[in-house]
Amino acid sequence: MKALKATILLGSVMASTALHAQTNVQIYGIVDVGVEYVNKARISSTGTATGSLAKVDSGNAAASRIGFRGREDLGDGLAAVFGLENGFSADTGALANGGRLFGRQAYVGLAGKFGEVQLGRETTPIFDFGAIYDPMIPARYSALALDAAFASRADNAIRYGGKFGGLTLSTQYSFGFDSTIVNGGEVPGAFQVGKEMSTNVNYQFGNVLAGVLYDRQNGTSVATQQNTVERMALGIVADFNPVMIYAAFQRRNMRTSPTSTRTNLYWVAMSYNPTAAVTLLAAAYSYNPAGASNRTGMYTLLGSYALSKRTDIYSELGLMRNQAKAAMALDGTVNPGDNQAGLTLGIRHRF
């Protein structure tokens, strides 16, 4: 009986596809697996001992994924769009993004001359900002190691994007940005729980692109809904083909009544393509939380060589330098004041 039901369901899907052949559906993805070595990784959560760590890992240069996106022409310049994108660990086959089936994206919307409106689980304008102004992203040793929000998504979101001449805009509102938290959003009588508002505006003039970002998240419970995390950022990139220069600044304000803390993050970076097959990246970051002896500097180099249009091999070298009270890590956890070096070697295939 189950086999019969599966056959009927498959036949229905195929018939639906045939009836709506004008819909353009694309299957795409990335599989990225490599070997990573880091030193001074903490062995346990409570111990002080550290040791080196070597492992096979997924997503050292780009997160492994498989996705489906489609577009249907509705006439008069209007189109229906959708996207479903699954993240997974290619070294184990396990689901990523908190075990969600489509944890990277799951949305449907409308597109036209006005831009595009999407509803569902969405990448955020913070994601957009990081992807534009840090050439190391989505590699492991990038601004992601200092603020994971540069890879953030929001559940229960409404997103708008548009391009008007040299101006591009992405803005988003989420009624509850993380649905894995019990009562983390969309709570009756408490609309601020889990709320997130975010906007990224960029302007292209000549060979220079500049952008600004604002994002604010509220606490994820009724008791903490007045607490906020704000991010404000400025970025610039100049294209001097074959060299591109990047610079960015982000300020993060965390307000937990009656106190507030501030963290500044700066970086400069460069990309160089000496040939069509070779890409070289370099970046330096400064992570400065409030307080004494809390600063961290991170320095990274990445090189990739394209074996074809779809497949490349890569290597990234990173160094995290912590002051006495800082404990930022390239991977895993480190003891306060410890520096950490890391190296990845891997292969990435796009389809």
PyMOL commands that set and color helices and strands:
alter all, ss='L'
color gray80, all
select helices_A, chain A and resi 2-19+97-99+125-133+143-145+148-151
alter helices_A, ss='H'
color red, helices_A
select strands_A, chain A and resi 24-42+50-58+65-75+78-87+105-112+115-123+153-164+167-174+196-205+208-218+228-240+243-256+259-272+278-289+296-306+311-322+340-350
alter strands_A, ss='S'
color yellow, strands_A
deselect
rebuild
show_as cartoon
